Amino acid sequence: MSRHSSGRPERPLRVGVTLHLREGAQSIWENGIFQNCVFLAQLLQQHPWVEQAVLLRDGPGIQAAETMMLDGTGVRMIGLEEAGQWLDVIVEMSAQLDEGWVKAFQSRGGRYVWMRVGNDYVIDIERAMFNKPSGGLTSDKPYDAVWTIPEYRHSCHDYFGLMARAPVQVLPHLWSPHFIERSIAQLPPELSWGYQPARSRWRVGVFEPNVCMVKTSLIPMLACEEAYRAKPGFLEILRVCNALQIKEHPKFLHFARQLDVVNHGLASFEGRYPIVDFMSRHGDAVVSHHWENGQNYLYYELLHGGYPLIHNSEFLGGLGYRYPDFDCQLAGEALLQAFAQHDAELADYKRRAASYLEGLSVDSEDNIRTYGNALLDLYH
């Protein structure tokens, strides 16, 4: 597509966001990137310079599984053949398209954006140092721009830009309650989502994935240990999820056996569970920790449910119960502070959370304008 002398495209744009589909079972809850693909397409198609935004399917899968919950999103899905002839802009987010295909697309005037929503700096280091598969995170594709989100400004901005040889723009993180509301609606009648006050002891959950050092369970476990040593009566159980792959490792076993919550039989190590079902059955509060990864859908989902979130993220605008950096003592104090005051302040907590989450919306005029400006920058 050519452009006007003003630097804008000749007509409204057709934009595709890549989505990797596998054959068989695949869930929207496997990772945050699937949701992010949908949210970005939903936002872009509201901009006046976008004719339509779609999901661009790649991978061995042809039809999205029901558990991907893509029906009802208002976003159409297309394949590569249609995309090559119809799209003006492609945002590579989930599926990574073939380099030759991308160059052919660009030769016809298409623009190709690299949207990074993971801490690739750390992930790539770990893959190289520990002889893990490369994951295809680097290529020689000629990107027109790199888009990322504020949590990676500090650690990844220059890494992205220099690797891709393209300008980097930091854009807002997006979230919508669409998928979590659908999951809530599917709960059995005996379960209810949302924080329930007046419990004498708390069931605390930890949900860090434990697949990369940016989000692990160790600091949350130490925070719970700190709180338990100070006030043993507050804790009913600590459930550490996503821990099956590490719970038998000798180093992790040695670490866990230093903790009273483990030795007193108050900790369990679990697999991976959908947050709505797990918290509706087993949770009152969540302790979380990140390292250069402070914007997570987990946080937004818990705030949406009014659950006390004990965290170290600088991106939540004062919400939840924050502790700094790796400070386990203050994290334990934050957990006990939440236990002492959350019931009394629940209404205000929910009100402030709702206000914050509105700022992440795909319907936010500020977010639509910001992403739209980034889209039009591709034609300057």
SULJO-V262505 format. One record per residue. N is the residue number from 0. RES is the residue in one small letter. PSI is psi in radians with two decimals (NA if undefined). OMEGA is omega as a letter, one per 40 degrees, with the letter a starting at -180 (* if undefined). D_LAST is the distance of its C-alpha to the last C-alpha in Angstrom with 2 decimals. Layout:
N,RES,PSI,OMEGA,D_LAST  N,RES,PSI,OMEGA,D_LAST
This chain:
0,m,2.37,i,12.76  1,s,-3.13,a,11.01  2,r,2.74,i,8.48  3,h,2.88,i,9.55  4,s,-0.37,i,9.25  5,s,-0.18,a,8.09  6,g,0.01,i,4.59  7,r,2.71,i,6.80  8,p,2.83,a,9.01  9,e,-0.42,a,12.32  10,r,2.93,i,14.48  11,p,2.57,a,15.07  12,l,2.63,i,14.43  13,r,2.08,a,17.29  14,v,2.38,i,17.08  15,g,2.44,i,19.77  16,v,2.15,a,21.06  17,t,2.47,i,23.50  18,l,2.19,i,27.13  19,h,2.13,i,29.97  20,l,2.28,i,33.14  21,r,2.90,i,36.54  22,e,2.57,i,39.67  23,g,-2.65,a,42.24  24,a,2.32,i,42.10  25,q,2.29,a,38.79  26,s,2.54,i,38.29  27,i,-0.37,a,35.40  28,w,0.06,a,37.15  29,e,-0.65,i,37.05  30,n,2.97,a,34.02  31,g,-0.33,a,31.33  32,i,-0.58,i,28.51  33,f,-0.79,i,29.74  34,q,-0.73,a,29.63  35,n,-0.66,i,26.20  36,c,-0.82,a,24.87  37,v,-0.81,a,26.48  38,f,-0.71,a,25.40  39,l,-0.76,i,21.70  40,a,-0.73,i,22.05  41,q,-0.69,i,24.15  42,l,-0.84,a,21.66  43,l,-0.63,a,18.58  44,q,-0.06,i,20.62  45,q,-0.11,a,21.30  46,h,2.44,a,17.77  47,p,-0.36,i,17.52  48,w,0.22,i,14.34  49,v,2.08,i,16.36  50,e,-0.81,i,19.08  51,q,2.50,i,20.82  52,a,2.33,a,20.62  53,v,2.92,i,23.28  54,l,2.29,i,24.92  55,l,1.93,a,24.71  56,r,2.34,i,28.18  57,d,2.77,a,29.10  58,g,3.12,a,32.35  59,p,-0.32,a,35.95  60,g,2.56,i,36.13  61,i,-0.76,a,35.72  62,q,2.27,i,36.78  63,a,2.36,i,35.96  64,a,2.68,i,39.17  65,e,-0.57,a,40.37  66,t,-0.16,i,40.09  67,m,-0.30,i,36.29  68,m,0.67,a,36.62  69,l,-0.32,i,33.55  70,d,2.46,a,35.43  71,g,-0.01,i,34.85  72,t,-0.28,a,31.35  73,g,0.23,a,29.86  74,v,2.18,i,27.53  75,r,2.69,i,28.12  76,m,2.38,i,28.35  77,i,2.90,i,27.57  78,g,3.12,a,28.30  79,l,-0.66,a,26.46  80,e,-0.85,i,27.59  81,e,-0.67,a,26.16  82,a,-0.74,a,22.95  83,g,-0.51,a,22.24  84,q,-0.35,a,22.55  85,w,-0.60,a,21.25  86,l,2.64,i,18.43  87,d,-0.62,a,14.68  88,v,2.40,i,13.99  89,i,2.29,i,16.74  90,v,1.93,i,17.39  91,e,1.96,a,20.20  92,m,-1.05,a,22.59  93,s,-1.18,i,26.21  94,a,2.45,i,26.63  95,q,1.97,a,25.30  96,l,2.74,a,24.61  97,d,2.41,a,25.98  98,e,-0.75,i,23.99  99,g,-0.69,i,24.78  100,w,-0.74,a,23.76  101,v,-0.77,a,20.33  102,k,-0.67,i,19.78  103,a,-0.69,i,21.03  104,f,-0.76,i,18.70  105,q,-0.57,i,15.64  106,s,-0.37,i,17.29  107,r,0.12,i,17.20  108,g,0.04,i,13.42  109,g,2.65,i,13.70  110,r,2.47,a,11.67  111,y,2.09,a,14.18  112,v,2.45,i,14.41  113,w,1.91,i,17.50  114,m,1.98,a,18.98  115,r,2.07,a,21.83  116,v,0.49,i,24.59  117,g,2.77,a,27.44  118,n,1.33,a,28.61  119,d,-0.50,i,27.97  120,y,-0.89,a,28.97  121,v,-0.77,a,32.46  122,i,-0.77,a,32.71  123,d,-0.67,i,31.88  124,i,-0.83,a,34.38  125,e,-0.72,a,37.06  126,r,-0.68,i,36.54  127,a,-0.80,a,36.90  128,m,-0.60,a,39.81  129,f,0.32,i,41.81  130,n,0.76,i,41.26  131,k,2.81,i,39.53  132,p,2.53,a,37.49  133,s,-0.51,i,33.95  134,g,0.04,i,32.48  135,g,0.54,a,29.67  136,l,-0.16,i,27.37  137,t,2.60,i,25.92  138,s,3.11,i,24.72  139,d,0.39,i,22.91  140,k,2.45,i,20.22  141,p,1.47,a,16.81  142,y,2.50,i,14.91  143,d,-0.42,i,11.13  144,a,2.77,i,11.84  145,v,2.23,i,15.13  146,w,2.42,i,16.09  147,t,-3.05,a,19.51  148,i,2.86,a,21.86  149,p,-0.52,a,23.62  150,e,-0.31,a,26.78  151,y,0.10,i,25.16  152,r,-0.73,a,23.45  153,h,-0.82,a,26.67  154,s,-0.46,a,27.73  155,c,-0.19,a,24.82  156,h,-0.94,a,21.55  157,d,-0.59,i,21.98  158,y,-0.82,i,23.76  159,f,-0.88,a,20.90  160,g,-0.75,a,18.26  161,l,-0.67,i,20.59  162,m,-0.69,a,21.96  163,a,-0.21,a,18.71  164,r,0.80,a,17.02  165,a,2.69,i,13.85  166,p,2.51,a,12.50  167,v,2.30,i,14.77  168,q,2.31,i,14.40  169,v,2.07,a,17.77  170,l,2.84,a,18.08  171,p,2.55,i,21.32  172,h,2.45,a,24.13  173,l,2.54,i,25.08  174,w,2.58,i,28.62  175,s,2.56,i,30.70  176,p,0.14,a,34.50  177,h,-0.93,a,34.31  178,f,-0.69,a,35.69  179,i,-0.60,i,38.16  180,e,-0.63,i,39.56  181,r,-0.67,i,40.21  182,s,-0.68,i,42.02  183,i,-0.73,a,44.04  184,a,-0.37,a,45.13  185,q,-0.02,i,46.50  186,l,2.54,i,48.75  187,p,2.72,a,52.48  188,p,-0.41,a,54.26  189,e,-0.14,a,56.06  190,l,2.62,i,52.86  191,s,2.45,i,50.57  192,w,2.47,i,47.20  193,g,2.63,a,46.83  194,y,2.32,i,48.70  195,q,2.01,a,52.42  196,p,3.08,i,54.17  197,a,0.41,i,57.76  198,r,2.41,a,58.04  199,s,-0.42,i,60.40  200,r,2.66,a,58.60  201,w,2.51,i,55.05  202,r,1.97,a,53.75  203,v,2.34,i,50.81  204,g,2.62,i,48.14  205,v,2.28,a,45.80  206,f,0.27,i,42.95  207,e,2.45,a,41.07  208,p,-0.38,i,40.37  209,n,0.61,i,41.99  210,v,-0.12,a,39.91  211,c,2.68,a,37.93  212,m,-0.10,i,38.84  213,v,-0.40,i,36.08  214,k,1.74,i,38.14  215,t,2.95,a,41.90  216,s,-0.17,a,45.09  217,l,-0.84,a,46.90  218,i,-0.77,i,45.83  219,p,-0.68,i,46.38  220,m,-0.72,i,49.79  221,l,-0.61,i,50.69  222,a,-0.76,i,49.64  223,c,-0.63,i,51.96  224,e,-0.77,i,54.66  225,e,-0.80,a,54.38  226,a,-0.70,a,54.71  227,y,-0.72,i,57.55  228,r,-0.60,a,59.56  229,a,-0.58,a,59.30  230,k,1.39,a,60.06  231,p,-0.54,a,61.28  232,g,-0.15,a,62.11  233,f,-0.35,a,58.55  234,l,2.19,i,57.58  235,e,-0.84,i,58.70  236,i,2.60,i,56.57  237,l,2.07,i,53.48  238,r,2.07,i,51.67  239,v,1.87,a,49.24  240,c,2.93,a,47.12  241,n,0.63,a,45.23  242,a,0.02,a,47.98  243,l,-0.55,a,49.94  244,q,-0.18,a,48.27  245,i,-0.19,a,49.29  246,k,-0.32,i,52.46  247,e,0.00,i,54.81  248,h,2.31,a,53.18  249,p,-0.69,a,55.82  250,k,-0.72,i,53.56  251,f,-0.68,i,52.38  252,l,-0.75,i,56.01  253,h,-0.74,i,57.17  254,f,-0.87,a,54.52  255,a,-0.60,a,55.38  256,r,-0.08,i,59.11  257,q,-0.10,a,58.76  258,l,2.37,i,57.78  259,d,-0.64,a,60.34  260,v,-0.50,i,58.27  261,v,-0.88,a,58.69  262,n,-0.44,i,62.28  263,h,0.14,i,63.36  264,g,0.43,a,62.03  265,l,0.12,a,59.26  266,a,2.45,i,56.27  267,s,2.64,a,55.25  268,f,2.11,a,52.61  269,e,3.06,i,50.90  270,g,-2.66,a,48.46  271,r,2.37,a,45.20  272,y,2.60,i,45.36  273,p,2.38,a,43.15  274,i,-0.65,a,42.80  275,v,-0.85,a,44.03  276,d,-0.76,a,47.21  277,f,-0.86,a,47.96  278,m,-0.58,i,47.66  279,s,-0.48,a,49.54  280,r,-0.67,a,52.38  281,h,0.00,a,52.41  282,g,2.53,i,50.27  283,d,-0.54,a,50.48  284,a,2.79,i,48.02  285,v,2.35,i,45.45  286,v,2.28,a,44.98  287,s,2.81,i,41.72  288,h,2.48,i,40.21  289,h,2.81,i,36.91  290,w,1.80,a,35.74  291,e,0.70,a,31.99  292,n,0.94,a,31.58  293,g,0.15,i,32.10  294,q,1.91,a,30.25  295,n,2.44,i,32.36  296,y,-0.51,i,33.07  297,l,-0.78,a,36.74  298,y,-0.82,a,36.50  299,y,-0.68,a,35.02  300,e,-0.72,i,37.61  301,l,-0.71,i,40.46  302,l,-0.68,i,39.35  303,h,-0.59,i,39.12  304,g,0.03,a,42.74  305,g,0.22,a,43.95  306,y,2.49,i,45.04  307,p,2.16,a,45.51  308,l,2.06,i,42.82  309,i,2.08,a,43.71  310,h,2.98,i,40.65  311,n,0.47,a,38.96  312,s,2.36,i,35.38  313,e,0.10,a,33.63  314,f,0.11,a,31.19  315,l,0.20,i,33.71  316,g,0.64,i,34.01  317,g,0.06,i,37.73  318,l,2.80,a,38.67  319,g,-2.76,a,41.32  320,y,1.74,a,43.55  321,r,2.47,i,41.60  322,y,2.73,a,43.05  323,p,2.38,i,41.34  324,d,-2.03,a,40.17  325,f,0.41,a,43.15  326,d,1.72,a,45.90  327,c,-0.56,i,48.32  328,q,-0.84,i,50.86  329,l,-0.50,i,48.46  330,a,-0.73,i,47.17  331,g,-0.70,i,50.76  332,e,-0.66,i,51.29  333,a,-0.66,i,48.20  334,l,-0.76,i,49.67  335,l,-0.57,i,52.99  336,q,-0.77,i,51.38  337,a,-0.75,a,49.71  338,f,-0.63,a,53.08  339,a,-0.55,a,54.80  340,q,-0.13,a,52.52  341,h,-0.73,a,50.22  342,d,-0.79,a,52.69  343,a,-0.49,a,53.24  344,e,0.28,a,49.55  345,l,-0.78,a,48.33  346,a,-0.77,i,47.44  347,d,-0.64,i,45.32  348,y,-0.81,i,43.71  349,k,-0.69,a,42.68  350,r,-0.81,a,41.41  351,r,-0.64,i,39.19  352,a,-0.76,a,37.94  353,a,-0.70,i,37.03  354,s,-0.76,i,35.08  355,y,-0.78,a,33.12  356,l,-0.50,i,32.42  357,e,-0.55,i,31.00  358,g,-0.27,i,28.17  359,l,-0.03,a,27.21  360,s,2.57,i,27.30  361,v,-0.23,i,24.95  362,d,-0.04,a,25.79  363,s,2.22,i,24.78  364,e,-0.65,i,22.52  365,d,-0.77,a,21.11  366,n,-0.74,i,20.38  367,i,-0.77,a,18.85  368,r,-0.74,a,16.52  369,t,-0.83,i,15.57  370,y,-0.65,i,14.92  371,g,-0.69,i,13.11  372,n,-0.69,i,10.63  373,a,-0.65,i,10.26  374,l,-0.80,a,9.90  375,l,-0.45,i,7.14  376,d,-0.43,i,5.23  377,l,-0.27,a,5.80  378,y,0.11,i,3.80  379,h,NA,*,0.00
